Amino acid sequence: MDSVIPGTMIADRYRLVRPLGAGSSATVWEASDTALDRTVAVKLLHGSALADPTERERLRREARALARLAHPRITVVFDYLEQRQPDGTAQPVLVTELLHGTTLSDRLLSGPLPTAEAVAVCAQLADALRSAHDAGIVHRDVKPGNVMLTASGAKLLDFGIAQTAWDSNLTGNMAIGTPACMAPEQLTGHGAVPASDMYALGCVLHWCLTGMPPFESRDVTQVAHAHLYAPAPPLNVVGLSPGIVDLYTRCMAKDAAQRPNAAEVYARLSQIPLPPAAQRTLLMPAFDVPTQLTSLPPRHDATAVRPDRQSRTRLLAGALVIAAVAAGVTAMALELSKSNGSNGTPPPTTSSSTAPGSASSSPTPSPSPSESPTLGDPAGDPIGYLEAMRGQIDGFIAQGQDTIDPNTGRDIQNSLGDLEQAIADARSHGGGNSKWRDVRQKINDVTQKISDATDNNMISQDAANQLTSELQALSNALPGSSNN
């Protein structure tokens, strides 16, 4: 499969369209799923990795890790197969949802994010990590290059080196990860734990707020020395909340036991007051380093350590990050609203710090299907309206199987994400009648999906009626509707 070209068929089902990007061992392709008539992403090994049993096992593990997770901030796996090669080896093929957006690393080439945007993105990543850690999975490579900013928010990508407690070690005494965001215990070959991901998230938070990683140098050894010995550099951002500074400092603790867990980081970042406008828009050797810390050069080269690829279009990056953050902030505002009725007053810490799926002695009650929160204006802010629906489905999932099957709920949420992208595309192309017809067709497709799920007893009739009614309200509010 190393000579694959556009048009190549995989397993008589997936037709490769174009390569989207390549790493050291694999290429991700846009592909057409001819069986289900949808566009997907297909990850294939290339080069020497094709003959490397370790790389093949790594891709298998990525598929298994993603299959254990059902979360709107984590890429959805659709299929995994092993295609027999002429030499008798079985080459793994990973098929996932195709995301539309730009990586956080590309966005950061244009400079730091505004505080509200940085907080929203990192809160969403903490939410994704909470789900992974609850499933016993450590990502081990959280960095801007593995974060996609989409119209529906941030998505955590690439579980290629993720590891569970029961996985065998594929690297022996070697350290694996990205030096710019590696925790001390990873750099010294002691292995990664959930707290290692939180150290990396602290690095990402610094990067988002300042436009650069906490430690940088052209010399990887100097970066490693700094992670091991140097204090976390301060967040020199005007007007930054003390709560964010404290959380960042704790994430960057050298001792893994002193770092907060993902659930706490998500809860704390979700409670940070945001400006009203934001709410409205809305394999190397392990290091054995000397105790003498080598001084780092001036902090001016933001791409010194494993630089990410250059942005193909910075205008698109800027536009999409605004959409991503608006969606994320809308979702957080909705969670606060659902906990307190419609008065917009933030809930007490004891109730708002717990999201669906996390443990708490006093969880916030979820709304029943018949008690729909106000979703906003489908005409003035259709993307925010859809994001609110996604949050509403989280509430249904929290109520249990009698209201909605979790996998069915996540599938509907992903369909709503596709609908958000279709609306964004219609707007960016001037909103012609054909574009809005396509949007309405997608609304019909989601409505049919809900109807099918109801027939299969995967969603209650009350919840289905509520979602269907909201989708109809959205369709009626779109440009060109007979109701306008």
C-alpha positions in Angstrom: 0.0 0.0 0.0 3.0 2.3 -0.1 2.3 3.2 -3.8 -1.3 4.2 -3.2 -2.6 7.0 -5.4 -5.9 9.0 -5.7 -8.6 6.5 -6.9 -7.1 3.5 -5.0 -9.8 1.3 -3.5 -9.2 0.0 0.0 -11.2 -3.2 1.0 -13.4 -2.6 -2.0 -15.1 0.2 -0.1 -13.0 3.2 0.6 -11.9 5.2 -2.5 -8.9 7.5 -1.8 -9.4 11.1 -2.9 -6.4 13.1 -1.8 -3.7 13.1 0.9 -4.5 15.5 3.7 -1.2 15.3 5.6 1.7 12.9 6.4 3.8 12.2 9.5 6.9 10.1 9.9 5.0 6.8 9.7 1.5 7.4 8.3 -0.5 9.4 5.7 -4.0 10.6 6.3 -6.2 10.6 3.2 -9.6 12.0 2.4 -11.6 9.1 1.1 -15.1 8.3 -0.1 -17.0 5.5 1.8 -18.8 4.1 -1.2 -21.0 1.8 1.0 -22.5 4.6 3.0 -22.0 7.5 0.6 -20.0 9.7 3.0 -16.6 11.3 3.1 -14.2 9.9 5.7 -10.5 10.1 6.7 -8.3 7.0 6.1 -5.0 6.6 7.9 -2.4 4.4 6.1 1.2 3.5 7.1 3.9 4.5 4.6 7.6 4.0 3.9 9.6 1.8 6.3 6.6 1.8 8.7 4.8 -0.6 6.4 7.3 -3.4 7.3 7.6 -2.4 11.0 5.6 -4.6 13.3 5.8 -1.9 16.0 4.2 0.7 13.8 1.5 -1.7 12.7 0.8 -2.5 16.4 0.7 1.2 17.1 -2.0 1.9 14.5 -4.0 -1.1 15.9 -3.8 0.4 19.3 -4.9 3.8 18.1 -8.0 2.2 16.6 -8.8 0.3 19.8 -8.2 3.5 21.9 -10.6 5.6 19.8 -13.2 2.8 19.8 -13.3 2.9 23.6 -14.1 6.6 23.5 -17.4 8.3 22.5 -16.9 12.0 23.1 -17.6 15.1 20.9 -14.1 16.4 21.5 -12.4 13.2 20.3 -12.2 12.0 16.7 -14.8 9.3 16.0 -13.6 6.0 14.6 -15.8 4.4 11.9 -13.9 1.3 10.9 -10.7 -0.6 11.3 -9.5 -3.4 9.0 -6.3 -5.2 8.1 -5.6 -5.7 4.4 -3.6 -8.7 3.4 -0.4 -7.8 1.4 1.5 -9.8 -1.3 4.2 -10.6 1.3 1.6 -12.1 3.6 1.6 -9.2 6.2 -1.6 -7.6 7.3 -1.5 -3.8 6.9 -3.8 -1.9 9.3 -6.3 0.7 7.9 -7.9 3.2 10.3 -11.1 5.0 9.1 -12.4 8.0 11.1 -14.6 11.0 10.7 -13.2 13.7 8.4 -12.7 17.0 10.3 -12.9 20.4 8.6 -10.9 23.1 10.2 -7.3 24.1 11.0 -4.8 22.8 13.6 -4.2 24.9 16.7 -0.5 24.9 15.7 -1.3 26.6 12.4 -3.5 29.2 14.2 -0.8 30.0 16.6 1.6 30.9 13.8 -0.5 34.1 13.6 0.1 34.9 17.3 -1.5 34.1 20.7 -5.2 33.6 21.2 -7.3 36.1 23.1 -7.7 35.0 26.7 -11.3 33.9 26.3 -10.5 31.8 23.2 -7.5 30.2 24.9 -9.5 29.3 28.0 -12.4 27.8 25.8 -10.0 25.7 23.7 -8.1 24.3 26.7 -11.4 23.6 28.6 -12.5 21.5 25.7 -9.2 19.7 25.6 -9.4 19.0 29.3 -12.9 17.6 28.7 -11.5 15.2 26.0 -8.7 14.1 28.3 -11.1 13.5 31.2 -13.0 11.1 28.9 -9.8 9.3 27.9 -8.4 9.1 31.4 -11.8 7.7 32.6 -11.4 5.0 30.0 -7.8 4.2 31.2 -6.1 5.8 28.2 -3.2 8.2 28.4 -2.7 10.3 25.2 1.0 11.0 25.7 1.3 13.6 22.9 -1.0 16.5 23.7 0.3 19.5 21.6 -1.1 22.2 19.3 -0.4 20.0 16.2 -2.8 17.4 17.6 -5.7 19.8 18.1 -8.1 20.6 15.3 -10.2 23.7 15.5 -13.5 23.1 13.8 -16.8 25.0 13.6 -18.1 23.0 16.5 -15.1 23.4 18.8 -11.7 21.9 19.4 -11.0 18.2 18.8 -8.2 16.1 20.2 -6.4 14.1 17.5 -3.9 11.4 17.0 -4.0 8.7 19.6 -1.2 7.0 17.8 1.1 6.8 20.8 -1.7 6.6 23.4 -1.3 3.8 25.9 -3.5 2.0 28.4 -2.4 0.5 31.7 -2.6 -3.0 30.1 -0.7 -2.2 26.9 2.8 -3.6 26.6 5.6 -1.0 26.2 6.5 -0.6 22.6 9.5 1.7 23.3 11.5 0.0 26.1 13.6 2.6 27.9 13.2 5.1 25.1 11.2 8.3 25.7 8.4 9.1 23.2 6.5 12.3 22.7 7.0 15.8 21.5 9.8 17.5 23.6 8.1 20.9 23.6 5.2 19.5 25.7 6.7 16.4 27.5 6.4 15.9 31.2 9.5 15.3 33.2 8.6 11.7 33.9 8.2 11.0 30.2 11.6 12.6 29.4 13.4 10.4 31.9 11.8 7.2 30.6 9.6 6.5 33.6 6.5 6.3 31.5 3.4 8.5 31.1 0.5 8.7 33.4 -2.7 10.8 33.2 -0.9 13.6 35.0 1.6 13.7 32.1 -1.2 14.8 29.8 -2.1 17.5 32.3 1.5 18.8 32.1 1.3 18.9 28.4 -2.1 20.7 28.6 -0.3 23.3 30.8 2.2 23.8 28.0 -0.6 24.2 25.5 -2.3 26.8 27.7 0.9 28.8 27.9 1.3 28.4 24.1 -2.3 29.6 23.5 -1.9 32.7 25.8 1.6 33.8 24.8 2.0 32.4 21.2 5.0 30.2 22.2 5.8 27.1 24.2 7.0 27.5 27.8 10.5 26.3 26.9 12.1 26.6 23.4 15.5 26.1 21.9 17.0 24.6 18.7 18.7 22.2 21.1 16.3 19.5 22.2 18.5 18.7 25.2 18.2 22.2 26.5 14.4 22.0 26.2 14.5 18.7 28.2 16.7 20.3 30.8 14.2 23.1 31.2 11.3 20.8 31.6 13.2 18.9 34.3 14.7 21.7 36.3 13.5 25.2 35.3 10.5 26.8 37.0 7.5 27.2 34.8 7.8 30.6 33.0 5.3 33.2 34.1 2.2 34.0 32.0 2.8 37.6 31.2 -0.6 38.4 29.9 -2.3 41.6 30.9 -5.5 41.1 33.0 -5.1 37.4 33.3 -7.3 35.8 36.0 -5.4 34.6 39.1 -7.4 31.4 38.7 -5.9 30.7 35.3 -2.4 31.5 36.6 -2.8 29.1 39.5 -4.2 26.3 37.3 -1.3 26.7 34.9 1.3 26.6 37.6 -0.2 23.4 39.1 -0.3 21.7 35.7 3.4 22.5 35.2 4.5 21.0 38.5 7.6 18.8 38.2 6.0 16.3 40.6 3.1 14.5 38.8 1.3 14.0 42.1 0.9 17.8 42.5 -0.9 18.3 39.2 -4.7 18.6 39.0 -6.6 16.0 37.1 -8.5 16.6 33.9 -11.9 16.8 35.6 -10.7 19.6 37.8 -9.1 21.5 35.0 -12.2 21.2 32.9 -14.4 22.4 35.8 -12.1 25.3 36.7 -11.7 26.5 33.2 -15.4 26.3 32.6 -16.0 28.5 35.6 -13.6 31.3 34.5 -15.7 34.4 33.9 -15.5 35.3 30.2 -16.0 38.7 28.6 -19.7 39.3 27.6 -18.7 39.7 23.9 -17.1 36.2 23.9 -20.3 34.7 25.4 -22.4 36.5 22.8 -20.6 35.6 19.7 -20.8 33.1 20.1 11.9 7.6 19.4 14.7 9.2 21.3 16.9 8.1 24.3 15.5 8.9 27.8 17.4 11.9 29.2 19.9 11.4 32.0 20.7 15.1 32.5 23.2 16.9 34.8 22.0 18.9 37.7 23.5 22.1 36.2 20.8 23.7 34.1 22.1 25.0 30.8 20.7 28.5 30.3 18.3 28.8 27.4 18.8 31.3 24.6 16.4 34.2 24.1 12.8 33.2 23.5 12.3 34.3 19.9 12.1 31.2 17.7 8.6 29.8 18.2 9.3 26.8 15.8 12.6 25.7 17.1 11.5 22.3 18.6 9.8 20.0 16.1 8.2 22.8 14.2 4.7 22.3 12.9 3.9 22.7 9.2 3.3 26.3 7.8 -0.2 27.4 7.6 -1.7 27.2 4.1 -4.1 30.0 4.8 -3.9 32.2 7.8 -7.2 33.9 7.0 -9.0 30.6 7.2 -7.2 29.8 10.5 -8.3 33.0 12.1 -11.9 32.6 10.9 -12.2 29.1 12.1 -10.7 29.6 15.5 -13.3 32.3 16.1 -16.1 29.9 15.2 -14.6 27.2 17.3 -14.3 29.3 20.4 -17.8 30.8 19.9 -19.2 27.2 19.8 -17.2 26.2 22.9 -18.2 29.2 24.9 -21.9 28.8 23.8 -21.7 25.2 25.1 -20.2 26.3 28.4 -22.8 29.0 28.8 -25.5 26.5 28.1 -24.3 24.1 30.8 -24.4 27.0 33.3 -27.9 27.9 32.1 -29.2 24.4 32.4 -28.0 24.2 36.0 -29.8 27.4 37.0 -32.9 27.8 34.9 -32.9 30.8 32.5 -31.6 33.6 34.8 -27.9 33.1 33.7 -26.6 33.1 37.3 -23.5 30.8 37.6 -24.2 27.8 39.7 -22.4 27.0 43.0 -19.0 25.3 42.6 -20.2 22.0 44.0 -22.7 21.5 41.2 -21.2 23.2 38.1 -17.8 21.5 38.5 -19.2 18.1 37.4 -20.0 17.3 33.8 -21.8 14.3 32.6 -19.8 11.1 33.2 -17.7 12.4 36.1 -18.1 11.4 39.7 -19.6 13.8 42.3 -21.5 13.6 45.5 -23.9 16.3 44.4 -24.4 16.1 40.6 -26.4 18.8 38.8 -29.7 17.4 37.7 -30.1 17.0 33.9 -33.2 18.5 32.2 -35.9 16.0 31.2 -36.8 15.9 27.5 -39.9 17.8 28.2 -38.0 20.6 29.9 -36.0 22.0 27.0 -33.7 24.9 27.7 -33.8 27.9 25.5 -31.5 27.1 22.6 -31.2 30.6 21.2 -32.1 32.1 17.9 -32.0 29.7 14.9 -32.2 32.5 12.5 -29.6 34.9 14.0 -27.2 32.3 15.3 -27.9 28.9 13.7 -24.4 27.5 14.6 -24.8 28.5 18.2 -28.3 27.0 18.1 -26.9 23.6 16.9 -24.1 23.7 19.5 -26.8 24.2 22.1 -28.6 21.1 20.8 -25.4 19.1 21.1 -25.2 20.2 24.7 -28.8 19.3 25.2 -28.1 15.7 23.9 -25.3 15.5 26.6 -28.1 16.0 29.1 -30.2 13.3 27.6 -27.2 10.9 27.6 -26.7 11.7 31.3 -30.3 10.6 32.0 -29.5 7.0 30.9 -30.4 4.4 28.3 -34.2 5.0 28.7 -33.7 8.5 27.2 -31.1 7.8 24.6 -28.4 5.2 23.9 -25.0 6.9 24.4 -23.6 5.8 21.0 -26.7 7.0 19.3 -26.5 10.3 21.0 -22.9 10.8 20.0 -23.7 9.9 16.4 -26.5 12.5 16.3 -24.1 15.0 17.8 -21.6 14.3 15.1 -24.3 14.8 12.5 -25.2 18.1 14.0 -21.5 19.0 13.7 -21.6 18.2 10.0 -24.7 20.4 9.8 -22.8 23.3 11.4 -20.1 22.9 8.8 -22.6 22.9 6.0 -24.1 26.2 7.4 -20.7 27.7 7.7 -19.9 26.7 4.0 -23.2 28.2 2.8 -22.5 31.5 4.5 -18.9 31.6 3.2 -20.1 31.0 -0.4 -22.7 33.8 -0.3 -25.6 31.7 0.8 -26.9 30.8 -2.6 -30.2 28.9 -2.9 -28.5 25.6 -3.8 -26.3 25.8 -0.7 -29.3 26.3 1.6 -31.1 23.5 -0.1 -28.1 21.3 0.8 -28.4 22.4 4.4 -32.1 21.6 4.5 -31.4 18.2 3.0 -28.8 17.5 5.8 -31.5 18.6 8.3 -33.8 16.0 6.8 -31.1 13.4 7.0 -30.6 14.1 10.7 -34.4 14.0 11.3 -34.5 10.6 9.5 -31.7 9.4 11.7 -33.6 10.3 14.8 -36.7 8.6 13.5 -34.8 5.4 12.7 -33.3 5.5 16.2 -36.8 5.9 17.7 -38.0 2.9 15.7 -35.1 0.8 17.1 -35.8 2.0 20.7 -32.5 3.8 20.9 -34.1 7.1 21.8 -37.3 7.9 23.7 -40.2 9.3 21.9 -40.2 12.5 24.0 -36.5 13.2 23.3 -37.0 12.4 19.6 -40.0 14.7 19.3 -38.1 17.5 21.0 -35.0 17.2 18.8 -37.1 16.9 15.6 -39.2 20.0 16.5 -36.0 22.0 17.1 -34.6 20.9 13.7 -37.8 21.9 12.0 -37.5 25.3 13.7 -34.0 25.6 12.3 -35.1 24.7 8.8 -37.9 27.2 8.9 -35.5 29.9 10.0 -33.0 29.4 7.2 -32.8 31.9 4.3 -35.2 31.0 1.5 -37.7 29.3 3.8 -41.4 29.9 2.9 -41.8 31.0 6.6 -39.3 33.9 6.1 
